[in-house]
Amino acid sequence: MKFVVVGGGIAGLSTAYYLNKKAADTGQSIDITILESADYWGGKIKTTIQEGFIVEGGPDAYLVSKPWMRSLVHDLGLETDLQGTNPNFSSTYISRHGVLTAIPSGLTMTIPTEFGPLIKSKLLSWPQKIRMGFDFLIPAGKDNSDESLAGFITRRLGHAAYEYLIGPLLSGIYAGDGQRLSLQSTFPILREIEQEHGGLIKGALATRRVRADLAKQKSSQEKNDQSSRSIFEAPISGLGTIVDALVRQLKNSGVEMHLNSPVDNIVENKTGYLVILLDKSKIQADALVLATPAYVSGKITQKISRVLADELKQIEYASTATISLAYRKDDIPITLEGYGYIVPENEKSMVLACTWTSSKWQHRAPDDYALLRVFVGRAQKHESLPHDKSALIAIARTELKKTMKISAEPARTWVFRWEKAMPQYNLGHSERLGRIETELLNHPRLALVGNGYRGVGIPDCVHSGIQAADKLLSISQKENIYELQKIN
């Protein structure tokens, strides 16, 4: 059976990996071809190593609590290369009018569960803190319809808590507009907590107790493992290590891999799908995986299903950029004791956050230097995101001068602009996915994977690849059994 995977980011590569692995485990014989339009593998995972600096152009880590990436890393034999975030620091800050204030400790799923740090925090006024306490009195919502992330947090904890505490932590993950982001599609666990416990703080307290009990059951070896204590982890030499290992594994397994191979359109026929590339070459596939952004998948599936194509093109995306800047430590007026800071939506800035990379991760910069990374681009501002690298560097330097008082010239800069890169799980996203999945029932040999559907993180992309491999191999196995029965 011939499989074609369109898209060579982490979702496409992991789909091909699990297709190959699971087929071998079940004794199935398959061929796999991966087509990538860019001139490199990895999609938004792009690691640059220069002069002692390890710079991530896209994501810099994955969430440990979602197991799929950890499992892949284990399969690739990279466990010994992993590190958690720097255990010497823990603080993250909120920038309010250019002033950095530490996010209070004791948050469970971004909800306060230790009241001492919250009471002492200067992020919120006393009336705003008291309003958060009303969460104990407000009954759980009875309406099961979806609501915006901002609307839900404001209803439970107050507008100020959303604006300056919880909103920046949650909506920042999507570079999205909290007034439009769907609670059901982004953080459904918050609604589940409200329904089960009657309030967010009560539910977070209960979750914290469960986690404390589980922590006591860990072995001493696990307790001494730095990466197991960290929420996030990544290879010491950057996420590109995982991409490189995947590519080597796939090539060694006989997977056919083509860069600079954009797909123009796809036609469904009696034996599967005819994939037509932009250069007019053609590949016949028995089964097809689209690991491209939803709007690209919509464009190239017009001849397969207008219904599917139209739904896919309705999923919105925001453009973003990351600007990494290296400074001599002597040129930075403040002490970088923490992981960085977040800029709330209502600050009306194009800057979303700044990571103090060389503090968050060990071994990312030479000893005399600090590496900072500024995230630019929000859903409501992405159309005005400059294309010019010098303009993006200027935005980053203006932000660093305003908030961190850095006026020196950076020693090095790296700019990565990502056009329409961040999917927006806005209100109605869940219903749209339902319609897409219903239409896919008419095309059982077609699978969609990636961050446009049920999770934007790296583990979510890997998970979507595992699910696609299971689905398509199940069909292949059933057809093989049917053919054997016909022969016999």
Secondary structure, 3 states (H helix, E strand, C coil): CEEEEECCEHHHHHHHHHHHHHHHHHCCCCEEEEECCCCCCECCCCEEEECCEEEECCCCCEECCCHHHHHHHHHCCCHHHEEECCCCCCCEEEEECCEEEECCCCEECCEECCHHHHHHCCCCCHHHHHHHHHHHCCCCCCCCCCCEHHHHHHHHHCHHHHHHHHHHHHHHHHCCCCCCEEHHHHCHHHHHHHHHHCCHHHHHHHHHHHHHHHHHCCCHHHHCCHHHHCCEEEECCCCHHHHHHHHHHHHHCCCEEECCCCEEEEEEECCEEEEEECCCCEEEECEEEECCCHHHHHHHCCCCCHHHHHHHHCCCEEEEEEEEEEEEHHHCCCCCCCCEEECCHHHCCCEEEEECHHHHCCCCCCCCEEEEEEEECCCCCHHHCCCCHHHHHHHHHHHHHHHHCCCCCCCEEEEEEEEEEEECCECCHHHHHHHHHHHHCCCCCEEECCCCCCCCCHHHHHHHHHHHHHHHHHHHHHHHHHHHHHHC
